[in-house]
Amino acid sequence: MNINQKSTTIMFKNYRYRFSLISLTAVVLFFASCVKVDFSKETEVATPKLFTNGVSIPSDFKWSSVKTMDFRVAVDDKYAGKYFYRLELYDNDPKLGPKANLLGAGMAKKGQDFSGKIVIPTLLQYVYLKQTSPVGIPSVSMLKVAGVTSLNVTQIIPQNSFRESGISESYANARVSSNTSVVVPANALQLTGGATVVVESGKSYVVKSGVTFTGQIDANNGTNNAKIYIEGTWTNKSYTITLGNNNALYTTTSGKIELNNIVQNTEGAFLNYGTTSLTDLSTSNQALYVNYGTLNATKASFSNGSFTNFGTATFQSLASTTASTKIRNEGNLTVTTATLNNATLEAACYTKIGTLTTNGVIVNVTDKALLTVANVDGAGTRYNIASGGILEVSGTAKFNSNRNYMAGPSSGKAVARLKKVDVANQWQAITYSGNLEVACSEHTPNEQWSTYYITESPATIVPYDKSTVVIAATTCNAGGNNDKGAGTTPVDQTVSEINLGTFSYAFEDNWPELGDYDLNDFVVDMNITKFQNTSNKVTKVALKGKILSVGASKRLAAAVQLDGIAPGSVKSVTYSRTNLVGSVLKLGSNGVEADQASAVVTIVDDAHKAFGVSDTPFISTQDGKYSPLEVVITIEFATPLDNFTYQTLNVFIVNNTQNSTGRSEVHLVGYAATDKIDKRLIENMKGSKLSASDPFKSVNNEPWGLSTPVSFTYPLEGKNIKVVYPKFENWAVSGGVKDTDWYLLK
């Protein structure tokens, strides 16, 4: 309402006024001035006031920034139903503390799921499920809510699996343990001394056992199918052998090589069953390098082809550059620094890396295997961990781009022990999925409305020292993984008091006429705290109201209708400010308004007088002169309720337009009026000022009230909400589909 409208006597065009005298006492009790009005049938169609630029608002738009979802959560009960787990649903990362609002909480165990309804902001993509076990170990997962109407968590349905990575679990779990050495052909030509040997196609060459060869071998001269066997020792630390087309170098179990580098130039092979020490180890094209013995290299660089380790391999640095490169360890592999681009790294046994830098890489950890890394710097990397597999980062795992993935198996359990995770404030930097337990205490949290990481159920995050998955020790996993909760005495994890956070309600007061849409005529924050029993039934609620503004020049009352709750279901209502209620909205013996079909509790009888003023000035819409006014309404129920959410709260205001057949109320779109509203007024205004489908939308589908799932920063006096909030118009015109975060950005 603009200032001129708010400062003049209220008049309605084409209305016939009649006044009746009332006693001075009644005047004081009823807004200090109560006008009784008879309304004639209105036929002139109202002009839009919110959007005057010809935009159209969908007729089915409810003007809501929230949606209601049914949910059911079954726990993975390890205690045969003897103890309760505590379950909590949040709108944001629980690590954010007070910035994460509880949507609901309750207890569950075998035979008693946690179920009910939650009210969530439509902008949410995920809600967070926090589960605390009977031994006090918390775990957190994320449930996708965008595009779904209900949640059903069974703890066994994965979003991704190891198999989806493109490597089969049967192959991933295989152990190739052959250490059979090669057989040297009887006709192999012997190599001795320090000569330079030029190989010929199809021939075999050998350094015999007990012989030391110090010369050079030219195996890249256009020949093919030449085979070189080392039974004794070949040492020439300054020499690099290049293996040409389909030529191969073999070191037998007794053999030893000391060279500068082994380079494979086309298709060929290097197989080491003995001991090899190199400064460099390089591949290109379709190389096949396999180690069954002991292999040491200062630097290993693989481009195309593959390297597989079944023995013991140690690299100071390891690098790859192509997507076709595969590095697989089925023995014991130790690397100081690894820089991998587009390659595949498969840890099928104990694999230890100091610093691992990846870009576009696939990392597979197989059953009973351990990949342990000091520090990770990853971009566009996918980690697939099979059942019984362990990924460990003892320092920091940094994901410096979006779209990194870490997936557990489709059945069984895998563990990622991550000491610290830094997502560098990258949007959706890492997604955890599948049956994966992430043990991490120092994880960058998601911000209130920004998602830096995703933990898709059934994947969970637990504290670093509280891993619960049992993986038996093997030679490939350095002791496996133990349940840190074992040996702790279980106790019930109870939920008795739940604070559901804050919603705001903002109203225009001039219903059924349109106002100026500054949405500040009455603004109140409401906070629900509910109290539950062990069956998750609600026994009592405390509604904490904080009146932020009264930008109206007429007397206003405010109240809450508890939709679906009969007055007789309320045992008692306790008001923290008894001097502010009971005079205008008459209260029954149990504290609810008399003569209503649904329970109605009062916020305040006279909004202006509640701030200590006798007249009707603007309160907090032009300056900060007035501090918010707090009230608490405590409602105890005669019989515990199945649920209580913000959906139950039907907040409304009553203005001073009073007809002999009812009063003028302003509700949110989609909510029903109380029994005391003037129904004749609604009928007379349908199709002209009021929508035929909803009395709290105008004929042009404009609202008189809005609610936001955060404390609302209302516009100053006379400032249209569409101007103050730039995304508001697009949100409204799209029917609430676009710019669902409009109320966060001014």
C-alpha positions, 0 to 999 in steps of 0.5 A: 500500500502506498503512503497516501493510501495508508494515511487516508480513511479506508474507502471502497468504490461502489460500496454502501456504508452503514455504521452502528454504534458500539460501546467505548469498551468494545472500541478499545478491544476491537482495533480501536476503530471497527468499520462494519461494511455491506458489500455489493456485488462487484462487476468491474474487473480489477487492473493488475497492480503487481506487474503492469507491463502486460506479463501473465502469471500462470493461473495455477501458480501457488506463489510458493517457494517450498514443497512438501515431500513424503519420506521413509528411511530404514536403517541398516540395523546392526543391533537386531532392533534392540536400540534406536538410531537417531535420524535427522534430515537437513536442508544444508550440510550439517557441518554448517551448524545453525545455517543448516535447518532441520527438516525433520528428525526421529528415531528408527530401528529394525521394525520401526522406520522413520517416516513422515512429511518434510517441507523443503525449499523448491530450490533444493537439489538435495537434503542431507540425511544424518544417522547416528548409530547406537554407539554414537557414530554419525554418518551423513549422506545426501538424498536427491529431491530435485524432480522427485515427489517422495523419498524412500531410503532403504540403504541398499540402492546405489546411484552408481557402481564399480561395474559402471566404470567400464571394468568388470568386477570379475576382472578387477578381483582377479589375481594374476600370480604367475611368476614362471620365468621365460624359457631361453631358446637353445639356439639363442646367440650369446652376448659377451664383453662390451661389443655393440650387437645389431639384432636380426629379425626372428633371432634370439639373443642371451646373456648367460647366467654368470656372464656380465655384458657391458655393451650395447644392443641395437634393437630398433633397426627395422627388424622385428620379432627379435628376442633378447634374454638376460640370465646374467647381468647387463650393465651399461648405465649410460645406455638407452635401449630402444625396442623396435617393432615387435622386438622384446627384452626379457630378464629371467629370475636370475637376470639383472639389468642396469641401464639408463632407459628402456624405450619401446618404440612400436609394438613390443615388450619388456618383461622383467622376472629378475632385477632391473634398475633404470634411470628412465622407463618409457613407452609409446604406441602399443607397448607391453611392459610387465614386471614379475621381479624387482623393478626400480626406475628414477622416472617412468613415463608411459604413453599408450600401451600398458604396464603391469606389476606383479612383483615389486616396483619402485618409481621416483616419478610416474607419468602418463599422457594418453587415455589408452595407457593402463597402469595396473599393480597386482604386486607391490608398487611404490611411487614418490610422485605420479602425474597422470593424464587421461590414463587408467590406474588400477590398484589390484594390490598394495599401491603406495603413492606420495603425491598423485596429480590426475586429470581425466584419469580413471582410478580402480581399486579392486577387492581386498586391495589398498591404494594409499596416497599422501596427497591428491590433486585431482581434476576430472578423475573417476575413482571406482572402489570395489567391495572390500577395496580401500582408498586412503589419503593420509594428507590432503585430497584436493579436487580443483575442478568439478566433476570428480567421482568416487564410486563404491560397489553395487553390493558389499562395502568399500572404504575411502579413508580421507584425512582431509578433503579440499574442494577449492570451492569448485561447484560439485567438485566431487561426487561420492556414490554407491556402497561407499563409506567415506571416513573424513573429518576435515571435509570442505563443507557445502555452503548454505546454497552452494553444492561443492560435494555430493554424497549420494545415498547409500554413500555416507561420510563418517568421522575419519577415526570412526569407520565402521566397515569391516575388511579382512586383512590381506597381503594387499591391504596393510591390515584391512579396515576395522569397525571402530564402534566395535566394543562400544556399549550401544545406547538409544539415540533419542530425539525429543526436541526438534527446531525446524528453522525459520520461515517468514510470512509477509502480507499486503493488508488491503484485501480484497483491494490490491496494495502497492506490493512492498510486502511489508504491511505485516512481516513475521518470522515463525520458528517451530520447535516440536517435541516428540515421543519414542514413536516419533509422534508430536506431543507439543510445539513451540511457535516462536514469532518475531514481528519484523514490520507493520507497514500499515496505517490500519489496525491489524491482528495476526494469527495462525490456523493449524490446518487439519487440527481440530480445537479439541485436539489441543490440550492447552496453549500458553502465550508468552505475552498474554497482554497481547492476545485475547481481546480481539480474537476471543480465546476458549478455555484451552487457548484457541480461538472460539467457534472455529472448526480448525484450531486458531492461535493468536500471534497478536491482537493489535500489531501497532499496540504490541510495539507500544504505540497508540496510533498507527505509524509505520513500524520498521519500514522506513527506519530501524527505530523499532526492534523486532517483537518476539512472542512464543506460543506453546501448544500441547496436544491432547493426543500426539500428532503423526507430524507437524511441519510448516505445512500445518501453519496457516499464518494470516492477518485480520484487517479492520474491515469488519462486516456483519457477516464476518471479518476480512482475513488475508491468507497465503495462496492455496490456504483456506480461510477460517470459519469467521471470514466474510464469505459473502464478501468473497462471493461478491468479489469472485471474477472481478477482484478475486480469482474464482479458484482462490480468494487469496489470489486476485483476478489477475493471479496476484497474491496478498501474502508470501512465505519464504523458507528464510528470514525475509528482508522485506522492501522498504516503504513503497518499494515494489518487490519486483524492483527490490528483488530482480529475480522475482518477476521471472520466478512468478512468470515461470510459475515458480520454475525458474529463479527459485532462489529469488528471495536470496538475492536483492 
